[in-house]
């Protein structure tokens, strides 16, 4: 296994611990071994990502619906009506 810096974001996500808040549907991915203050924070519609260097420390999906809409935007014409 390579260093976390050499891993792609999808690979890092697969190795993270995750939890789901049953009341809000929020999803939290946390790095299992690294703690500390991030040196970079990226916020978007429904999510926050925190990094230390190129290692993902935390992905907090506070609004899965908003994130789903953001991900669906490039292929919106191909989706069934009502999504």
C-alpha positions as CSV (number, residue, x, y, z in Angstrom):
1,X,0.0,0.0,0.0
2,X,1.4,3.4,-1.0
3,X,1.4,6.5,1.1
4,X,-1.9,8.4,1.5
5,X,-0.5,11.2,-0.7
6,X,-0.1,8.8,-3.6
7,X,-3.7,7.6,-3.3
8,X,-6.6,9.0,-5.4
9,X,-9.5,10.6,-3.7
10,X,-11.8,7.6,-4.4
11,X,-9.2,5.2,-3.0
12,X,-8.9,7.4,0.1
13,X,-12.7,7.5,0.6
14,X,-12.9,3.7,0.4
15,X,-10.5,3.4,3.3
16,X,-12.2,5.9,5.5
17,X,-14.5,5.3,8.4
18,X,-18.0,6.5,7.8
19,X,-21.2,7.1,9.8
20,X,-24.7,8.2,8.9
21,X,-27.0,10.4,11.0
22,X,-30.3,8.6,10.9
23,X,-32.3,11.8,11.6
24,X,-30.7,14.1,9.0
25,X,-29.2,11.7,6.5
26,X,-25.8,13.5,6.9
27,X,-22.9,11.3,6.0
28,X,-19.4,11.7,7.6
29,X,-16.3,10.1,6.3
30,X,-13.2,10.3,8.6
31,X,-9.6,9.3,8.1
32,X,-9.1,6.4,10.5
33,X,-5.5,7.4,11.6
34,X,-5.0,11.1,11.1
35,X,-6.2,13.9,13.3
36,X,-5.3,17.5,13.5
37,X,-6.2,20.8,11.9
38,X,-6.7,20.9,8.1
39,X,-4.6,23.1,6.0
40,X,-7.2,23.3,3.3
41,X,-11.0,23.3,3.5
42,X,-13.3,23.1,0.4
43,X,-17.0,23.8,0.9
44,X,-19.7,23.3,-1.6
45,X,-23.4,22.9,-1.8
46,X,-24.2,20.2,0.8
47,X,-20.6,19.2,1.6
48,X,-17.3,20.1,3.3
49,X,-13.9,18.5,2.6
50,X,-10.9,19.0,4.8
51,X,-7.4,18.1,3.7
52,X,-3.9,17.9,5.3
53,X,-1.6,18.2,2.3
54,X,-3.2,16.0,-0.4
55,X,-4.7,13.6,2.2
56,X,-8.4,13.8,2.8
57,X,-9.0,14.2,6.5
58,X,-12.8,14.5,6.5
59,X,-15.7,14.6,4.1
60,X,-18.9,15.9,5.7
61,X,-22.0,15.5,3.5
62,X,-24.6,17.6,5.3
63,X,-27.1,17.6,2.5
64,X,-27.0,14.4,0.4
65,X,-29.8,15.7,-1.9
66,X,-27.9,18.9,-2.8
67,X,-24.8,16.9,-3.5
68,X,-26.8,14.5,-5.6
69,X,-28.2,17.3,-7.6
70,X,-24.7,18.7,-8.1
71,X,-23.3,15.4,-9.3
72,X,-26.3,14.8,-11.6
73,X,-26.0,18.3,-13.3
74,X,-23.7,17.1,-16.1
75,X,-26.0,14.3,-17.1
76,X,-29.3,15.9,-16.2
77,X,-30.7,15.4,-19.7
78,X,-30.2,11.7,-19.5
79,X,-32.0,11.2,-16.1
80,X,-35.6,10.0,-15.8
81,X,-38.1,12.8,-15.3
82,X,-38.7,13.7,-11.7
83,X,-35.1,13.1,-10.5
